[in-house]
Amino acid sequence: MEEVVGLAKRRGFIYPGSEIYGGYRGFWDYGPLGVELKNNIKRRWWRDMVELREDVVGIDAAIIMNPKVWEVSGHLSAFTDPLVECQACHRRFRADHEEELAEHAKTHDGGVQWTKPKNFNLMTEVLLGATEPKEKAYLRGEITQGAFVNFQNIVDSTRVKIPFGIAQIGKAFRNEITPGNFIFRSREFEQMELEFFIREDKEESRRVFGYWKEERMKWYTGLGINEKNLRFRDHEESERAHYAKAATDIEYNSPFGWREFEGIHDRSDWDLSRHGLIYRDPDGRDEYTPWVIETSGGVDRATLFFLLEAYRKEDKRVVLKLHPALSPYKVAVFPLLANKPDLVTKARKVFDRIRPLFHATLDERGNIGKRYFAQDEIGTPFCVTIDFDTLKDGSVTVRDRDTTEQERVSVDNLAEYLQNKLA
Ligand code: ATP
C-alpha cells in the first residue's frame, strides 16, 4: 500500500489535498495521470451502463438540492454512523470499525474506556444566501436523490418505459468520523450509480437484483481485477442503510482487509413513495410506485483498487498492469537518441499522427531503458521507438508493456496495429 501511495504521489496520480498548507484530512487532489485514470474509469462505466444499453438514460443533477429533499429522503434523521469517543484522549471513532478501536486501545496503557455509541449525522452543511441568518443547505451525501427527484421529468421528456434505469456520476460529500486509508474513505468523493426502476413485484425485484449483482461483478473482472480478489458480502439486517430492503457489497481483498467499493441495494419503493412520485404505465396498467434496484460504486475506491491490483514488482521493474482502457496513456513515442535531430523530428511526426487517435506521450529524455521503466511504472501499454531504420524503411519498434516483447511495424500500419491491440 505504501509503495502505491508513494508511486501515486511521485508520478502525479494523487496528491494530498491542499498539501502546501499541511493537507486537509479526507481530501485528495488528482494529478495529471490520476485524472486520466479516473476519467477512463468513469468513461468506461458510462459507455457500458448508458451508451451500450437501450434501457438506461443519464443525468447530471445539482450537488446542492432543496433541503426538503434530504428531510423527506430520511437523510437528516437517519444518514448516520455510530460514534464513540475515547474517554482518555477524546478521539472519536466509528463504533462499528472494530479493528480501528482495537488499534487505538493499544495506544493507551491498560486499554480504554469508550463512551456509549451515539448517532453521528454525515451530511455536510453549507450556508447560502445574502441575508442573515443564511439558509442552511447540504452538499449531497449520495448522488442518488438527483435521479429520484427527476423521475417524473425523465419519464415525461424521454421515451423510457419501466423497466429502465437512470445513471449518474458525480461528487458526494460525507462528514466521515475517521477518513483514512488514502482515498478509500474521504470526505469528498465521487460515485457512479444506476437507479433501475421496476414493477412492484417481489419476483421481479429478486431477479433484477441478481442480474445487477452479476453484471457489476463482471464489469470489474472484465477490467482486469482477479476474481480471487473480489467477493460479494450480504448485509445483515442491522447494518443496512435506512432505505435498503436488501444489500450486497462487492468487496476487494485490499492490503487493509476485504473492503466494499460498490453496493447493490434493493431500495424498494422507499424513495419514490417518500417523494410522492408515481408511474403511469403507458400500456394501460394501473398507476403504481416503482421499486428500485441500485448499483452504487465509488470512483475513488475503484481507482485505488485498480491501482493496487495492477501494481507489480518484477525483476528490475515496477509495472502497472492496468487494463489498456484505463491506462492514462495508451502509447509513448520515443526517438532512439535525443541528440539526433532527424530522429527527434521523425518521432514528433509519428506522435502527431497517432495522438488524435490514442492518448499518447512523447518522451525524449534519458536513455531508452529508462524510458521503458518510466512508462511501465505508469501503465502505458505500448512504447514506439523511432530509430535509424525508421528513416530508411519507415518501420518502428513497438514494445509491449506486459511481455516486453518487441515487434517491427510500419508507420503506415501503426494506428491500425495499435487499434487492434487496444480493442
Ligand atoms: P462504508 O460502510 O465504507 O462507509 P457505505 O456503505 O456507507 O460505505 P454507500 O453509502 O453504500 O457506502 O456508498 C456507495 C459507495 O460510495 C461505496 O461503495 C463507496 O465506493 C463509495 N463511498 C462511500 N463513502 C465513501 C467515502 N467516504 N470515501 C470514498 N468513497 C465512498
Boltz pocket constraint, residues with backbone or C-beta under 6 A from the ligand:
constraints:
  - pocket:
      binder: B
      contacts: [[A, 142], [A, 174], [A, 176], [A, 183], [A, 184], [A, 185], [A, 186], [A, 187], [A, 188], [A, 189], [A, 190], [A, 191], [A, 260], [A, 261], [A, 262], [A, 263], [A, 296], [A, 297], [A, 298], [A, 299], [A, 300], [A, 301], [A, 302]]
      max_distance: 6.0
